[in-house]
Amino acid sequence: MTILVTGATGNIGRHVVDCLVRRGGEPVRALTRNSTSKRLPERVEAVSGDLKAPDTLGRAMTGVTAMHLISIGGDDYAPLHTAEEVVARAVDAGVRRVTVLTGTEDELAVLEAVAASGLAWTHVRPVELMSNKLGWAESIRSEGVVRAPFAEQPHAIVDEADVGAVVAAALVEDGHSGRTYTPTGPQALTPVQAARVIGDAIGRDIRFVELSPEQVREQMRASGLRDQVIDDVIAYGADPPQVAYTVLPTVRQVTGRPAHSFQQWVAEHADAFRSASATAEGPR
Ligand SMILES: NC(=O)c1ccc[n+]([C@@H]2O[C@H](COP(=O)([O-])OP(=O)(O)OC[C@H]3O[C@@H](n4cnc5c(N)ncnc54)[C@H](OP(=O)(O)O)[C@@H]3O)[C@@H](O)[C@H]2O)c1
């Protein structure tokens, strides 16, 4: 009886792993494309495998009864196109329960593949992770500036640790089968408000510069993202669906404790936003 976590070295997956280890219980196995280069907790077995090459998953799947499945196939965030083969191998291996993590609409095919297989599934679809704000860290450290689009659009951003806790509960507890969970934080914050929370935590006035959608497009192109992803991000930012800014009680309902606030998340990650001199001196 082993739990396999795919995406185990990622923003969400590492918290799924930590939560499962903290809970004790079944052994935890982590899938990674390069098992030598990533740090995982000691009690976790790291196994190499590539979701885009299902033939490589034999060792990872052996003895697995529950699996956490991501819906992307690589670092470009393209949707996973091999879900049917991955799921067929999971069924053959004796997997009974799967959590499926999705972000964009085009990743839903992975959930459909799992549902069609007859395996018990739980769908977890966070809207926006607090860790995305680490993308602001460099310009905050070096210039005290945030440059971002859609300055006044609120988002119910969620701590990735809370998403991990929801996934872990769905993997090991009964009663989550066939459900779709959208974990959110306890508040919907605009980017301007989020920048203010960071500024308060590090004792620094942060200037907010609103970028136009075209400026964002150029930035994202320069970082190598696909046009489809860029279009989706911009369309979503300009006209977010209700789910993007609606605070839901999911984290409390599934885990039994309240969702972490952005203030709590920033307190844990404040050093990422402090310049080297401020970190050496301590908070002002
Ligand atoms: N970021 C957000 O705001 C957000 C919001 C909603 C949903 N999501 C969803 O969360 C999932 C993961 O996002 P994340 O932010 O945690 O990602 P991340 O931090 O960028 O990590 C990606 C993870 O996926 C693994 N991976 C990528 N391609 C793989 C492949 N071909 N075979 C095996 N493993 C592979 C990587 O493992 P190795 O590098 O170790 O191989 C890594 O652990 C996605 O399904 C995404 O849609 C993210």
The ligand as an SDF file (V2000), in Angstrom:
LIG
                    3D

 48 52  0  0  0  0  0  0  0  0999 V2000
    0.5330   27.8810  -10.1100 N   0  0  0  0  0  0  0  0  0  0  0  0
   -0.7910   28.0710  -10.0050 C   0  0  0  0  0  0  0  0  0  0  0  0
   -1.3080   29.1910   -9.6600 O   0  0  0  0  0  0  0  0  0  0  0  0
   -1.7240   26.9050  -10.2440 C   0  0  0  0  0  0  0  0  0  0  0  0
   -3.0820   27.1410  -10.0770 C   0  0  0  0  0  0  0  0  0  0  0  0
   -3.9670   26.0900  -10.3270 C   0  0  0  0  0  0  0  0  0  0  0  0
   -3.5050   24.8360  -10.6920 C   0  0  0  0  0  0  0  0  0  0  0  0
   -2.1800   24.6260  -10.8490 N   0  0  0  0  0  0  0  0  0  0  0  0
   -1.7840   23.2720  -11.2820 C   0  0  0  0  0  0  0  0  0  0  0  0
   -0.8030   22.6940  -10.4510 O   0  0  0  0  0  0  0  0  0  0  0  0
   -0.0870   21.7020  -11.1950 C   0  0  0  0  0  0  0  0  0  0  0  0
    1.3770   21.8240  -10.9010 C   0  0  0  0  0  0  0  0  0  0  0  0
    1.6510   23.1600  -10.7680 O   0  0  0  0  0  0  0  0  0  0  0  0
    2.8340   23.6540   -9.8260 P   0  0  0  0  0  0  0  0  0  0  0  0
    2.7090   25.1520   -9.7690 O   0  0  0  0  0  0  0  0  0  0  0  0
    2.8920   22.8430   -8.5590 O   0  0  0  0  0  0  0  0  0  0  0  0
    4.0400   23.2520  -10.7800 O   0  0  0  0  0  0  0  0  0  0  0  0
    5.5760   23.4620  -10.6010 P   0  0  0  0  0  0  0  0  0  0  0  0
    5.9240   23.9780   -9.2610 O   0  0  0  0  0  0  0  0  0  0  0  0
    6.0560   24.2040  -11.8100 O   0  0  0  0  0  0  0  0  0  0  0  0
    6.0930   21.9760  -10.6990 O   0  0  0  0  0  0  0  0  0  0  0  0
    5.8210   21.1480  -11.7710 C   0  0  0  0  0  0  0  0  0  0  0  0
    5.9180   19.7240  -11.2820 C   0  0  0  0  0  0  0  0  0  0  0  0
    5.4960   18.8650  -12.3300 O   0  0  0  0  0  0  0  0  0  0  0  0
    6.4590   17.8350  -12.4910 C   0  0  0  0  0  0  0  0  0  0  0  0
    6.4740   17.4580  -13.9030 N   0  0  0  0  0  0  0  0  0  0  0  0
    6.3970   18.2890  -14.9580 C   0  0  0  0  0  0  0  0  0  0  0  0
    6.4080   17.5670  -16.0920 N   0  0  0  0  0  0  0  0  0  0  0  0
    6.4880   16.2730  -15.7460 C   0  0  0  0  0  0  0  0  0  0  0  0
    6.5370   15.0520  -16.4750 C   0  0  0  0  0  0  0  0  0  0  0  0
    6.5140   15.0410  -17.8290 N   0  0  0  0  0  0  0  0  0  0  0  0
    6.6290   13.8920  -15.7980 N   0  0  0  0  0  0  0  0  0  0  0  0
    6.6650   13.8880  -14.4290 C   0  0  0  0  0  0  0  0  0  0  0  0
    6.6120   15.0160  -13.6740 N   0  0  0  0  0  0  0  0  0  0  0  0
    6.5330   16.1890  -14.3280 C   0  0  0  0  0  0  0  0  0  0  0  0
    7.7650   18.4210  -12.0240 C   0  0  0  0  0  0  0  0  0  0  0  0
    8.6000   17.3680  -11.5810 O   0  0  0  0  0  0  0  0  0  0  0  0
   10.1980   17.2400  -11.8730 P   0  0  0  0  0  0  0  0  0  0  0  0
   10.6680   18.5820  -12.3860 O   0  0  0  0  0  0  0  0  0  0  0  0
   10.7640   16.8810  -10.5260 O   0  0  0  0  0  0  0  0  0  0  0  0
   10.2930   16.1570  -12.8550 O   0  0  0  0  0  0  0  0  0  0  0  0
    7.3040   19.3050  -10.8620 C   0  0  0  0  0  0  0  0  0  0  0  0
    7.2170   18.5520   -9.6770 O   0  0  0  0  0  0  0  0  0  0  0  0
   -0.5180   21.8780  -12.6460 C   0  0  0  0  0  0  0  0  0  0  0  0
   -1.4420   20.8550  -13.0030 O   0  0  0  0  0  0  0  0  0  0  0  0
   -1.1490   23.2540  -12.6430 C   0  0  0  0  0  0  0  0  0  0  0  0
   -2.1250   23.3980  -13.6510 O   0  0  0  0  0  0  0  0  0  0  0  0
   -1.2580   25.6290  -10.6220 C   0  0  0  0  0  0  0  0  0  0  0  0
  1  2  1  0
  2  3  2  0
  2  4  1  0
  4  5  1  0
  4 48  2  0
  5  6  2  0
  6  7  1  0
  7  8  2  0
  8  9  1  0
  8 48  1  0
  9 10  1  0
  9 46  1  0
 10 11  1  0
 11 12  1  0
 11 44  1  0
 12 13  1  0
 13 14  1  0
 14 15  2  0
 14 16  1  0
 14 17  1  0
 17 18  1  0
 18 19  2  0
 18 20  1  0
 18 21  1  0
 21 22  1  0
 22 23  1  0
 23 24  1  0
 23 42  1  0
 24 25  1  0
 25 26  1  0
 25 36  1  0
 26 27  1  0
 26 35  1  0
 27 28  2  0
 28 29  1  0
 29 30  1  0
 29 35  2  0
 30 31  1  0
 30 32  2  0
 32 33  1  0
 33 34  2  0
 34 35  1  0
 36 37  1  0
 36 42  1  0
 37 38  1  0
 38 39  2  0
 38 40  1  0
 38 41  1  0
 42 43  1  0
 44 45  1  0
 44 46  1  0
 46 47  1  0
M  CHG  2   8   1  16  -1
M  END
$$$$
